[in-house]
Amino acid sequence: MYKRLFLTPLLLLVAGVMTAQKKTAVYAIGFYNQENLFDYTHDEGKNDYEFLPDGSYKWNEMKYNHKLANMSRVLAEMGTDVLPSVGCAIIGLSEVENAHCLADLVDQPSLKPRGYEFAHIEGPDKRGVDCALLYNPQLYKVRNVKLVPYIPELKKDSNYCTRGFLTVSGELAGEHLSVIVCHWPSRFATSFYRESAGRQVKAIKDSLQKEDPDCKVIVMGDMNDDPTDKSMTEMLCAKGDIKDVGAGDMYNPWYNLLVKKGTGTLQYNGAWNLFDQIVFTPNMINKDGGRDFSTLKFWKPQIFRRDYLFQTEGKYKGNTKRTTAGGVWLDGYSDHLPVVAYFAKEIK
């Protein structure tokens, strides 16, 4: 069940209710790149050979079980700073090999009490990594799941295969909410390919709202681009300032975390990037200083940090603690930090 909060003064201020306290339900929605959550057996047709016992990572049952335990610990703690007994209602994932990994993940001791189920469709990525969605069925009622393929826009790329866009429609807080989980083309490809992804995801978002104008849409994922990049600002039309968000745009609360606070979700050469983002349609924000939570609205963003997610010594001190770095198994987590967006709605 969702956690019912008797509003604290902080949330009273956010909700704009200064004369009478109201009960409000808060919902946490997260995303976390799993950085190569592979099992240790071969999937036919996939280039997963690095993650076999005789592969370059010497991947085996022991390492796989450690990876599951580590990732499930993080997933179980996401959202608990605000909702300690509930955590996230929905968590998008990237870099998961298959449904077998997802079934093992939600069955981990630290995650099983959450009762998560998962939405997943096997995709065309040659390495075999897919996107998925974990959800608490007591909070999010799934209606439909589909994988919209990434369509190559250049003739020379007719055989190009990468992750599609996992599109899940359902109901949260009594409202129609669709979630598009993404893992856009990597930076080994030029920005054109991520801009193409932005155009295609915007088309999916537009089609969902054309079918139901009241539908609220969240786009989340590892975009392999920052909130300031063209794929986000121009193609997806994800704006960093609420006042700039038009009817066909989206709001990106991560923009100012990167630009003004200089923080992010992964590091490269000592500098932060913020590739992991959760953006949403205008019907999920309060514009012009409004504080109306009569329908499900955005409250605040969070880059989820715990000390154990960082290297504390050695060459990589201060960086995220990965599973493997420099050919050495570190028994870590991911090269990305998770993100959480909190939404609130008054209980009538």
Secondary structure, 3 states (H helix, E strand, C coil): CCCEEECCHHHHHHHCCCCCCCEEEEEEEEEEEEEEECCCCCCCCCCCHHHCCCCCCCCCHHHHHHHHHHHHHHHHHCCCCCCCCCCCCEEEEEEECCHHHHHHHHCCCCCHHHCCEEECCCCCCCCCCEEEEEECCCCEEEEEEEEECCCCCCHHHCCCCCCCEEEEEEEECCEEEEEEEEECCCCCCCHHHHHHHHHHHHHHHHHHHHHCCCCEEEEEEECCCCCCCHHHHHHCCEECCHHHCCCCCEECCCHHHHHCCCCCCEEECCEEECCEEEEECHHHCCCCCCCCCCCCEEEEEEECCCHHHECCCCCCCCCECCCEECCEECCCCCCCCCEEEEEEEECC
